[in-house]
C-alpha cells in the first residue's frame, strides 16, 4: 500500500508485474466459451484457476493495477525484506482454503498469539486491575440494545459512574482495537448486531514471514492476466457481453465475473448497461467500506518489548497508533507494523509519509523514551487508493448481512459477482474472497453444462 515506489520496492514490483503476462496454461480444451474476469485479486485468481481446472480454456483476467493481488500486497522494505501492506493473516487455519494452499505449496506461516500483549499508557502506568470486568460489563450492557451504536453503548455504560477516567480511557482503547481495527470503522457506525454476523474458521491466526504474495504465486501461473488496463464499462444487454477497458480494448464474453471491491462499486467507476438491479444497487449503497492502514517501520535493533507480539498504546487522542504488531518474533527482523483504523486512518492519509512516520515515532517515544530513526518505512493509504477505496467491507448500523447475498447474486446467469463483499459467511477476509471466486466459477460451469445439455434457461438476478 505504499504510495510512491522506493528503490527498495522495485523487486516486489517486478515480481508482481511478472504475474501479468499473457501466457496461458495448457488446460484440456473442454469449454471454449470466452469468460472475462474483472480484477486479479484473490477472488479473480481463484475464479480463473477454478475455471481452468474445469476445462475453460478461454479465460481472460483484466486488472487495473500494474500488479496482481488487489488488497493482497507484499511489498519490500530495507532492500528486499517482504512486508504485507494489505492482508496479513490467515484467520482461522483449520479447514481454511488459504491454509491448504500454504500447506500444499510449502509456504511457511507463523501463529499470532493475541494474548501475548502489552499495553502502554502515554502518561505511564498499566491497564486497570479489573480490566476484564470492565469489558464484560460493557458487553453485557450492549446486549440489552443490540441495534444501538457501540458509541452510544459506551456513553451509556460510562455514564453509570462505575468507571473512573483511566478505566474509561482503557475501555475506549479496547473498543478501538477489538472492534474498530477489526471492522475498519468507528464504533459510532457499528452496533452489536452489525458485528456479530458471519462465520469463522477455527484455529489460530497466522502470518506469512515471507509474504502473502506466495499464495498469489501459487494461483497465478498459467493464467491469462492483463494488467494496467482498468475496465470502464460492462454491457450485458445482449449476448455476448461486451467489456470495455480504459485502453479502448473490448472483450466479448459469454460470462463475466466482477470481483471489484465494494468501494469501487460504490463509486461507480465501472458503468453497467443496463444498470444493476435496484436491490443489488441498494445493497451496495447500504454496506460500507472500512479503512485500516499500516505504517511499517524497520529498525537496526529492537528497543521495544521484544517478546510481546501485540503492543497496545493508550494515547492522549483516542484511536491513534493504538495497536502495533511486533514482527520480530515471527521474522527475527526488528520491524513494527503499526495500525490505524476508521476516521483516524482516513485523516492520516492526508499527511506525507515523513509526517506519518514522525507521528508513529512520537507514539513509540511516549512508550519507550527516545527512539532511533527507522532504516526504512512504508505507509499505506487504502482509502485514497482508486482501485480499492478502502480496506474491506463492513455492515453498519441500519444494514444487515443479507445485503452481502444481494451483492453476490448473478444477473441472468451471465454476469457473476465475487469478492469479500459478496459473502455472508466470511466477509472482509482473504478466504472469503477466495471462496466466492470458486463459487462464481462453479456457477459458470453449471450454467455451461446446463446449456450443453439443452436447457436454455438464462436464470434471474436476485431481487429481479
C-alpha positions in Angstrom: 0.0 0.0 0.0 3.0 2.4 0.0 2.4 5.1 -2.5 5.5 6.1 -4.5 7.7 3.1 -5.0 11.0 3.4 -3.3 14.1 1.9 -4.9 13.9 -0.9 -2.4 10.4 -1.9 -3.6 11.3 -2.5 -7.2 11.9 -6.1 -6.7 8.4 -6.7 -5.4 7.0 -4.7 -8.3 8.9 -6.7 -10.9 7.7 -9.9 -9.3 4.1 -8.6 -9.3 4.2 -7.5 -12.9 5.6 -10.9 -13.9 2.2 -12.3 -12.9 0.6 -10.1 -15.5 1.9 -11.9 -18.6 -0.2 -13.1 -21.4 1.0 -16.7 -21.3 -1.6 -19.5 -20.8 -1.5 -22.8 -19.2 -2.3 -26.0 -21.2 -5.7 -26.8 -19.7 -7.6 -29.5 -21.5 -9.8 -27.9 -24.2 -13.3 -28.7 -22.9 -15.0 -25.4 -22.9 -14.1 -22.7 -25.4 -16.7 -20.1 -24.4 -14.9 -16.8 -23.6 -15.0 -15.7 -20.0 -13.8 -12.4 -18.7 -12.9 -11.8 -15.0 -12.7 -8.2 -13.8 -10.0 -8.0 -11.2 -6.9 -10.0 -10.4 -7.3 -10.0 -6.6 -7.6 -13.2 -4.7 -11.3 -13.7 -5.9 -10.4 -13.2 -9.5 -7.4 -15.5 -9.4 -9.5 -18.2 -7.6 -12.2 -17.9 -10.2 -9.7 -18.2 -13.1 -7.9 -21.1 -11.5 -11.1 -22.9 -10.8 -12.4 -22.4 -14.4 -9.1 -23.6 -15.8 -9.4 -26.7 -13.6 -12.9 -27.3 -15.1 -11.6 -27.1 -18.7 -12.3 -23.5 -19.6 -9.5 -22.5 -21.9 -10.6 -19.0 -23.0 -10.5 -17.1 -19.7 -9.0 -13.5 -19.5 -8.4 -11.7 -16.3 -8.4 -7.9 -16.6 -6.6 -5.9 -13.8 -6.4 -2.1 -13.3 -3.2 -2.2 -11.3 0.3 -3.0 -12.5 0.4 -6.0 -10.2 -1.9 -8.8 -9.2 -3.3 -9.4 -5.8 -5.5 -6.4 -5.2 -5.7 -5.9 -1.5 -3.2 -8.7 -1.0 0.0 -6.8 -1.5 3.5 -7.9 -0.5 6.0 -5.1 -0.9 9.6 -5.0 0.2 11.4 -2.8 2.8 15.0 -2.4 3.6 16.4 -3.7 0.4 14.3 -6.8 -0.1 12.6 -7.8 3.1 9.0 -8.8 2.3 6.2 -7.0 4.1 2.5 -7.3 3.7 0.9 -3.9 3.3 -2.5 -5.4 2.5 -3.9 -8.6 4.1 -1.6 -10.1 6.7 -3.3 -13.0 8.3 -5.0 -16.3 7.6 -7.9 -16.0 10.0 -8.5 -19.5 11.5 -6.3 -22.2 10.0 -8.5 -25.3 10.5 -10.3 -26.0 7.3 -9.3 -22.7 5.7 -8.7 -22.9 2.0 -5.8 -20.5 2.2 -4.2 -22.7 4.8 -4.5 -25.6 2.3 -2.8 -23.6 -0.4 0.0 -22.7 2.0 0.5 -26.3 3.1 0.3 -27.7 -0.4 3.0 -25.3 -1.6 5.3 -25.4 1.4 4.7 -21.8 2.4 5.8 -21.0 5.9 3.5 -19.4 8.4 3.8 -18.1 11.9 1.0 -18.1 14.5 0.0 -14.9 16.2 -0.8 -15.0 20.0 -3.1 -12.0 20.6 -2.9 -12.7 24.3 0.9 -12.2 24.3 0.4 -8.4 24.5 1.4 -5.4 26.5 -0.5 -2.1 26.9 1.3 1.2 27.5 -0.4 4.5 28.6 1.1 7.6 27.1 1.5 9.0 30.6 2.8 5.8 32.2 1.1 3.1 34.2 -0.6 -0.1 33.3 -4.2 -1.2 32.5 -6.8 -1.2 35.3 -6.7 -4.2 37.6 -10.3 -5.0 36.8 -9.8 -4.7 33.0 -11.7 -8.0 32.2 -14.6 -7.0 34.4 -14.8 -3.6 32.6 -15.1 -5.3 29.2 -17.5 -7.9 30.4 -19.7 -5.2 31.9 -19.7 -3.2 28.7 -20.7 -6.2 26.5 -23.4 -7.1 29.0 -24.8 -3.6 28.7 -24.5 -3.5 24.9 -26.5 -6.8 24.6 -29.6 -5.0 26.0 -29.8 -2.8 22.9 -28.0 -4.8 20.1 -29.1 -2.3 17.4 -27.7 0.7 19.3 -24.4 2.1 18.1 -21.5 0.9 20.2 -20.5 4.5 20.7 -23.9 5.1 22.3 -23.5 1.9 24.3 -20.1 3.2 25.5 -21.5 6.5 26.5 -24.4 4.9 28.4 -22.0 2.5 30.2 -19.6 5.3 31.1 -22.4 7.4 32.4 -23.3 4.9 35.1 -20.4 6.2 37.2 -18.9 2.8 37.7 -15.7 3.8 35.7 -13.0 6.2 36.6 -11.3 8.4 34.0 -8.5 5.9 33.4 -10.9 3.0 33.2 -13.0 4.8 30.6 -9.9 5.5 28.5 -8.9 1.9 28.7 -12.4 0.7 27.6 -12.2 3.2 24.7 -8.8 1.7 23.7 -10.1 -1.8 23.9 -13.1 -1.0 21.7 -10.8 0.7 19.2 -8.5 -2.4 18.9 -11.1 -5.1 19.3 -13.9 -3.5 17.1 -12.6 -0.6 15.1 -9.5 -2.3 13.9 -11.4 -5.4 13.1 -14.0 -3.7 11.0 -12.1 -0.6 9.9 -14.9 1.7 11.1 -15.6 3.9 14.1 -17.9 2.5 16.9 -20.4 5.2 16.1 -21.1 3.3 12.8 -21.3 -0.2 14.3 -23.7 -2.0 16.6 -23.5 -5.3 18.4 -25.9 -6.7 15.8 -23.8 -5.5 12.9 -20.5 -7.0 14.2 -21.8 -10.5 15.2 -22.8 -11.9 11.8 -20.9 -14.3 9.6 -18.8 -17.3 10.4 -15.2 -18.1 11.3 -12.9 -21.0 10.8 -11.5 -22.5 14.0 -7.9 -22.4 15.0 -5.3 -19.7 15.4 -4.4 -16.9 13.1 -1.1 -17.0 11.2 1.0 -14.5 9.2 3.4 -15.2 6.4 7.1 -14.4 7.2 7.8 -14.5 3.5 4.7 -12.5 2.5 1.2 -13.3 1.3 2.5 -12.9 -2.3 3.4 -16.6 -2.1 -0.3 -17.5 -2.2 -0.7 -15.5 -5.3 2.3 -17.1 -6.9 0.6 -20.5 -6.3 -2.6 -19.4 -8.1 -1.4 -17.2 -10.9 0.9 -19.4 -13.1 -0.7 -20.2 -16.5 -3.5 -17.7 -16.2 -4.1 -15.1 -18.9 -3.9 -11.9 -16.9 -3.8 -8.4 -18.5 -2.6 -5.7 -16.1 -2.6 -1.9 -16.1 -5.9 -1.7 -18.1 -8.9 -0.8 -16.0 -12.4 -1.9 -17.0 -14.6 1.1 -17.6 -17.9 -0.5 -18.8 -19.8 -3.8 -18.9 -22.6 -4.0 -21.5 -24.7 -7.1 -20.7 -27.8 -6.1 -22.5 -27.2 -8.6 -25.3 -25.2 -11.8 -25.8 -22.2 -11.8 -25.9 -21.4 -9.4 -23.0 -19.1 -6.6 -24.1 -16.4 -5.4 -21.6 -14.6 -2.2 -22.4 -11.2 -1.2 -20.9 -9.6 2.2 -20.4 -7.2 1.4 -23.3 -10.1 1.1 -25.7 -9.8 -2.6 -25.9 -13.1 -4.5 -26.0 -13.7 -8.1 -25.0 -16.7 -10.2 -25.8 -17.7 -12.9 -23.3 -20.4 -15.5 -22.7 -19.9 -14.9 -19.0 -18.3 -12.2 -16.9 -17.1 -12.3 -13.2 -17.0 -8.9 -11.5 -14.6 -9.0 -8.5 -14.4 -5.2 -7.9 -14.0 -4.1 -4.3 -17.2 -2.7 -2.7 -15.6 0.8 -2.6 -15.1 0.8 -6.4 -18.7 -0.4 -6.9 -20.0 2.3 -4.6 -18.0 4.9 -6.6 -19.5 3.8 -9.9 -16.1 3.5 -11.5 -17.4 0.9 -13.9 -20.7 1.5 -15.7 -23.2 -1.3 -16.3 -25.6 -1.4 -19.2 -28.3 -2.0 -18.2 -27.8 -0.7 -14.7 -27.6 -3.1 -11.8 -31.0 -4.3 -10.4 -32.3 -1.9 -7.7 -32.0 -4.4 -4.8 -28.3 -5.0 -5.7 -27.6 -1.3 -6.0 -29.3 -0.6 -2.7 -27.2 -3.3 -1.0 -24.1 -1.7 -2.4 -25.2 1.6 -1.0 -26.0 0.2 2.4 -22.8 -1.8 3.0 -19.8 0.3 3.8 -16.1 0.2 3.2 -13.8 0.2 6.2 -10.3 1.7 6.4 -7.3 0.1 8.1 -3.9 1.5 7.4 -0.4 0.3 8.3 2.8 2.1 8.9 5.7 -0.3 8.7 9.0 0.7 10.4 12.3 -1.2 10.0 14.9 -0.6 12.7 18.5 -1.7 13.2 17.7 -3.3 16.6 14.8 -3.9 18.9 14.1 -1.3 21.5 10.6 -2.3 22.4 9.0 -5.2 24.3 10.9 -7.9 22.3 8.7 -10.9 23.1 5.3 -9.2 23.1 3.5 -9.8 19.8 0.9 -7.1 20.2 1.8 -3.7 21.6 -1.1 -1.5 22.7 -0.9 2.2 23.2 -3.4 4.4 25.0 -2.5 7.8 23.8 -3.8 11.3 24.5 -6.1 11.1 21.5 -8.4 8.1 21.1 -7.5 5.6 18.4 -4.1 6.9 17.3 -1.5 4.2 17.0 -3.5 2.0 19.4 -2.2 -1.3 18.2 1.1 -2.5 16.8 2.2 -5.9 15.5 5.7 -6.8 16.6 7.1 -8.7 13.7 10.3 -9.6 15.4 9.0 -12.9 17.0 7.7 -14.1 13.6 10.6 -13.0 11.4 13.6 -12.3 13.6 13.7 -8.8 12.0 13.4 -5.6 14.1 10.3 -4.4 12.4 7.0 -3.0 13.6 3.6 -2.8 11.8 1.6 0.0 13.3 -2.2 0.2 12.7 -4.8 3.0 12.5 -8.4 2.4 11.6 -11.6 4.3 10.7 -11.7 8.1 10.7 -8.2 8.3 12.3 -6.8 6.3 9.4 -8.6 8.4 6.8 -7.3 11.6 8.4 -3.7 10.4 8.4 -3.9 9.7 4.7 -3.7 13.4 4.1 -0.2 13.6 5.6 3.1 12.8 3.8 4.9 9.6 4.5 7.5 11.6 6.5 4.9 13.3 8.7 3.1 10.0 9.3 6.3 8.3 10.3 7.1 11.2 12.6 3.8 10.7 14.4 4.4 7.0 14.7 7.8 7.6 16.2 6.3 10.1 18.7 3.9 7.4 19.9 6.8 5.0 20.3 8.7 7.7 22.1 5.9 8.0 24.7 6.0 4.3 25.3 9.8 3.7 25.2 11.6 7.0 25.5 13.9 8.3 22.9 13.5 6.2 19.7 16.0 5.8 16.8 15.1 6.7 13.3 14.0 3.8 11.2 16.2 2.3 8.5 13.2 2.3 6.2 9.4 2.8 6.3 6.3 2.1 4.3 2.9 3.9 4.7 -0.4 2.8 3.3 -3.4 4.8 2.1 -6.1 2.3 1.2 -9.0 4.8 1.3 -7.2 7.1 -1.3 -6.4 4.1 -3.5 -8.7 4.4 -6.6 -8.7 0.7 -7.1 -10.0 -0.2 -3.6 -11.4 2.9 -1.9 -10.9 1.2 1.5 -9.6 -1.9 3.1 -12.6 -4.2 3.4 -16.4 -4.1 3.8 -18.5 -4.0 6.9 -22.1 -3.9 8.0 -23.0 -0.5 9.5 -26.0 0.1 11.8 -29.1 0.0 9.7 -27.8 -2.6 7.3 -27.7 -6.4 7.6 -25.5 -9.3 6.5 -28.3 -10.2 4.0 -27.0 -7.3 1.8 -23.9 -9.4 1.1 -26.0 -12.1 -0.5 -27.8 -9.4 -2.6 -24.4 -8.1 -3.9 -23.4 -11.7 -4.7 -26.5 -12.6 -6.8 -25.8 -13.3 -10.5 -27.6 -11.5 -13.3 -29.2 -13.7 -16.0 -26.6 -16.4 -15.2 -24.2 -14.5 -17.3 -22.9 -11.7 -15.0 -21.5 -13.0 -11.8 -20.1 -11.3 -8.7 -17.3 -12.3 -6.4 -15.1 -10.8 -3.7 -15.0 -10.4 0.1 -18.2 -8.2 -0.1 -20.2 -10.9 -1.7 -20.2 -13.5 1.1 -22.5 -13.5 4.2 -20.3 -16.1 5.8 -16.8 -14.8 5.5 -16.8 -11.1 4.6 -13.7 -8.9 4.9 -11.3 -11.9 4.7 -9.0 -13.4 2.1 -10.5 -16.8 2.4 -14.0 -15.3 2.0 -12.9 -13.7 -1.3 -11.2 -16.9 -2.4 -14.3 -19.0 -1.8 -16.5 -16.5 -3.7 -14.2 -16.8 -6.7 -14.6 -20.5 -6.6 -18.4 -20.1 -6.3 -18.6 -17.9 -9.4 -16.5 -20.4 -11.4 -18.9 -23.2 -10.3 -21.9 -21.1 -11.3 -20.4 -20.6 -14.7 -19.6 -24.2 -15.1 -23.1 -25.3 -14.0 -24.7 -22.8 -16.4 -22.5 -24.0 -19.3 -23.2 -27.7 -18.6 -26.9 -27.0 -18.4 -26.8 -25.2 -21.8 -24.8 -28.0 -23.3 -27.5 -30.4 -22.0 -30.1 -28.5 -23.9 -31.5 -26.4 -21.1 -31.8 -22.8 -22.4 -32.6 -21.1 -19.1 -30.8 -17.9 -18.5 -31.9 -17.6 -14.9 -32.7 -14.4 -13.0 -30.9 -12.0 -10.9 -31.5 -11.8 -7.2 -34.4 -9.4 -6.4 -35.5 -9.0 -10.1 
